[in-house]
Amino acid sequence: MFFQIIHPAAFLRPYISRYVFVRAEGSTDTMTPPADDPRFVNGKHVQPMLPNYGSLIFVRNAVVEIGGKQSDELLLLGANQTTLGLTTVSGWFEGMMMDFEPGGMHILTGVDLQQLSGKVLRASESGDEGLAHLDQIFKSTLKAEDIAPQMDAFFLGRIPVKEDINYARIRKVIAACDEAKGNISAAEMASVACLGERQFLRVFRNYVGIPPKQYVRLRRFHRAIQAMQIQAAQGKPIDLLATVLEHGYYDLSHAAMEFQQMGCVSPGQFRMLGIPLTDDFSVFFA
């Protein structure tokens, strides 16, 4: 399986975290490993996805199944933790997952992330003709290196000319959350945003798609595994206890519980799945 990550243009990085490209060859039968591999169910590839802040899923020569919805067109996912079923059409497939930073999907697509939470939306159902055009770009362009600049150009044109006040508030809250290593309450986050708590909860869910408490857990998980991978890439041994304590976990048991819930593995298993890792999603495409 071919796996490649391309980061967006600098101006887009506050909104889009990465373009993740995948290509695999072989029929569904030849792709199917032993039945006890949880990534394959009834001969269909089932890809666990890390919880995130919203994604666009593109596929070529394959049918994707997410949340009970099957499609070969561009799919919009809100903040989620789910699995992706994949059936190849003729022995190979290509896919791209565009992952957004917190609030980025709302700014660049106009989607209310609270309404999309836990759901899947086809591009044709979104009412956004531009997204359908993006799908055609992906399907008609062969090289990932050629696709990414076209995606950049499209979304650069969608960055608001005037600063979105609520998005600016969300960014301040995210910075405060990182500084506090996740040890921050919803009331404190509302104070940072200069909003009443009820109004803050509404704005936060519209822009990020999940409640602040769930976001804090997700952010802590992402930052911990990113730190582990930086250590691995530098050839350093990973000190699990020091890493999880540094990122706001109470102890290894606390970290193990959240890693299992969000990544389907323990911190120790994550460390052993493949080092050095190129990105916090790479282990799930191994």
C-alpha positions in Angstrom: 0.0 0.0 0.0 1.3 3.4 -1.0 0.9 6.2 1.6 1.8 9.8 1.2 1.1 13.0 3.2 1.3 16.5 1.7 0.8 19.5 3.8 -1.2 22.5 2.5 0.2 25.9 1.6 1.3 28.0 4.6 -1.8 30.3 4.4 -4.1 27.3 4.7 -2.4 25.5 7.7 -4.6 27.2 10.3 -7.5 25.6 8.5 -6.3 22.4 6.9 -3.9 20.0 8.6 -2.9 17.6 5.8 -3.8 15.8 2.6 -3.4 12.0 3.1 -3.1 10.0 -0.1 -3.5 6.2 -0.2 -3.1 3.8 -3.1 -3.5 0.0 -3.0 -3.5 -2.7 -5.6 -5.0 -6.2 -5.6 -8.5 -7.5 -5.8 -10.7 -7.6 -2.7 -9.8 -11.2 -2.3 -6.0 -10.7 -2.5 -6.3 -7.8 -0.1 -8.1 -9.8 2.5 -5.8 -11.0 5.4 -6.8 -13.6 8.0 -10.3 -13.3 9.3 -9.1 -12.3 12.8 -7.7 -9.1 11.4 -10.3 -6.5 12.6 -9.6 -4.2 9.6 -11.4 -6.6 7.3 -15.1 -7.7 7.8 -16.8 -10.1 5.4 -14.1 -9.6 2.8 -14.4 -5.8 2.9 -11.6 -3.5 4.0 -12.6 -1.7 7.2 -10.3 1.2 8.0 -10.4 2.7 11.5 -10.2 6.5 11.5 -8.9 8.5 14.3 -11.4 11.0 15.7 -10.8 14.4 14.1 -12.3 17.9 13.5 -13.9 17.2 10.1 -12.7 15.6 6.9 -13.3 15.3 3.2 -13.0 11.8 1.8 -12.1 11.3 -1.9 -12.0 7.9 -3.7 -11.2 6.7 -7.2 -12.1 3.2 -8.5 -13.7 2.2 -5.2 -16.9 2.5 -3.2 -16.6 3.8 0.4 -19.0 2.9 3.2 -19.2 5.2 6.2 -22.0 5.4 8.7 -24.2 3.1 6.6 -23.8 5.4 3.5 -22.1 4.1 0.4 -20.7 6.3 -2.3 -18.0 6.8 -4.9 -18.2 10.6 -4.7 -16.7 13.1 -2.3 -18.0 12.7 1.3 -18.0 15.2 4.1 -17.6 14.0 7.6 -18.0 16.0 10.8 -16.0 15.5 14.0 -16.1 11.7 14.4 -14.6 8.4 15.4 -15.8 5.8 12.9 -14.7 3.1 10.5 -14.4 3.3 6.8 -15.5 0.3 4.6 -13.9 0.0 1.2 -14.7 -2.2 -1.8 -12.4 -2.0 -4.8 -13.9 -1.9 -8.3 -11.2 -3.6 -10.4 -8.2 -4.5 -8.3 -6.9 -1.1 -7.2 -8.1 2.1 -5.6 -6.8 5.5 -4.7 -8.1 7.7 -1.9 -7.4 11.1 -0.3 -8.5 12.3 3.2 -8.3 16.0 3.7 -8.3 16.7 7.5 -9.2 20.1 8.9 -7.9 21.9 12.0 -10.5 22.8 14.6 -12.9 25.3 13.0 -11.3 25.1 9.6 -14.0 23.0 7.9 -16.6 25.5 9.0 -14.7 28.5 7.7 -13.8 26.9 4.3 -17.0 25.0 3.5 -19.6 26.9 5.5 -20.9 23.6 7.0 -22.4 23.7 10.5 -20.2 21.1 12.2 -22.8 20.5 14.9 -25.4 19.5 12.3 -22.8 17.3 10.6 -21.6 15.6 13.8 -21.8 11.8 13.6 -23.1 12.1 10.0 -21.9 11.7 6.5 -22.9 14.0 3.6 -22.3 13.5 -0.1 -20.9 16.4 -2.0 -24.0 16.4 -4.2 -26.2 16.7 -1.0 -24.2 19.7 0.4 -25.5 22.3 -2.1 -21.9 23.4 -2.7 -21.1 23.0 -6.4 -17.5 23.8 -5.7 -17.1 20.7 -3.7 -18.4 18.6 -6.6 -15.8 20.3 -8.8 -13.1 19.3 -6.3 -14.2 15.7 -6.6 -13.7 15.9 -10.4 -10.2 17.3 -9.9 -9.3 14.3 -7.7 -10.7 11.8 -10.1 -9.1 13.3 -13.2 -5.6 14.1 -11.8 -3.2 11.2 -11.5 -0.4 12.4 -9.2 -0.9 13.5 -5.6 1.7 16.2 -6.2 -0.6 17.7 -8.9 -3.8 17.3 -6.9 -2.6 19.1 -3.7 -1.8 22.5 -5.4 -5.2 22.5 -7.1 -6.9 21.9 -3.7 -4.8 24.7 -2.2 -5.8 27.1 -4.9 -9.5 26.2 -4.4 -9.5 26.7 -0.6 -7.2 29.8 -0.7 -10.1 31.5 -2.6 -12.4 30.6 0.4 -10.4 32.2 3.1 -12.6 35.1 4.4 -11.4 38.6 3.5 -12.5 39.9 6.9 -11.6 38.0 10.1 -14.4 35.8 11.4 -14.8 37.0 15.0 -16.0 33.7 16.3 -13.2 31.8 14.6 -10.7 34.1 16.2 -12.3 33.3 19.5 -12.0 29.6 18.9 -8.3 30.0 18.0 -7.7 31.8 21.3 -9.5 29.0 23.2 -7.4 26.4 21.4 -4.2 28.2 22.4 -5.4 28.4 26.0 -6.3 24.7 26.0 -2.8 23.8 24.7 -1.1 26.0 27.3 -3.1 24.4 30.1 -2.4 20.9 28.7 -6.1 20.2 28.6 -6.7 21.0 32.2 -9.2 23.7 31.5 -13.0 23.8 32.1 -15.7 24.9 29.7 -16.4 27.9 31.9 -12.7 28.9 31.7 -12.8 28.4 27.9 -15.9 30.6 27.6 -14.1 33.3 29.6 -11.1 33.2 27.2 -13.6 33.6 24.3 -15.3 36.5 26.1 -18.7 34.8 25.7 -21.3 33.6 28.1 -21.0 29.9 28.7 -24.2 28.9 26.9 -23.3 31.1 23.9 -19.8 29.7 23.9 -21.0 26.1 23.8 -23.2 26.9 20.8 -20.4 28.7 18.9 -17.9 26.0 19.8 -20.1 23.1 18.6 -21.0 25.0 15.4 -17.3 25.5 14.5 -15.6 22.4 15.9 -18.5 19.9 15.9 -18.0 18.5 19.4 -18.5 19.8 23.0 -15.5 21.5 24.7 -15.0 18.6 27.1 -14.7 16.1 24.3 -12.4 18.4 22.4 -10.1 18.7 25.3 -9.7 14.9 25.4 -9.2 14.7 21.6 -6.6 17.5 21.6 -4.7 15.9 24.4 -4.7 12.5 22.5 -3.5 14.1 19.3 -0.7 16.0 21.0 0.5 13.0 22.9 0.8 10.8 19.9 2.5 13.5 17.9 5.0 13.9 20.6 5.7 10.1 20.6 6.2 10.2 16.8 8.6 13.2 17.0 10.7 11.3 19.6 10.7 8.2 17.3 11.6 10.2 14.2 14.6 11.6 16.2 15.7 8.1 17.1 15.0 8.7 20.8 13.4 6.0 23.0 9.8 6.9 23.9 9.3 7.3 27.6 5.5 6.6 27.8 5.0 7.8 31.3 6.9 11.1 30.9 5.1 11.7 27.6 1.6 11.2 28.8 2.2 13.2 32.0 3.6 16.0 30.0 0.4 16.2 27.9 -2.0 16.3 30.8 -2.8 12.7 31.6 -2.9 11.7 35.3 -1.1 8.5 34.8 -0.6 5.6 32.4 -4.0 4.1 33.3 -5.7 7.3 32.4 -3.8 7.5 29.1 -4.4 3.8 28.3 -8.2 4.3 28.7 -8.3 7.3 26.4 -6.0 5.8 23.8 -8.1 2.7 23.7 -11.3 4.7 23.2 -9.9 7.0 20.6 -7.2 5.0 18.8 -8.3 1.4 19.5 -4.9 0.6 21.0 -3.0 1.2 24.2 -0.1 3.7 24.3 2.4 0.8 24.4 0.7 -0.9 21.4 0.7 2.4 19.5 4.5 2.7 20.2 5.1 -0.8 18.8 3.0 -0.6 15.7 5.6 1.1 13.7 8.5 3.4 14.5 9.5 5.9 13.2 6.0 7.0 12.2 5.6 9.7 9.6 2.3 11.1 10.9 -0.2 10.5 13.6 -2.5 8.8 11.1 0.1 6.6 9.4 -0.3 3.7 11.8 -3.9 3.3 10.7 -2.9 2.8 7.1 -0.2 0.2 7.8 
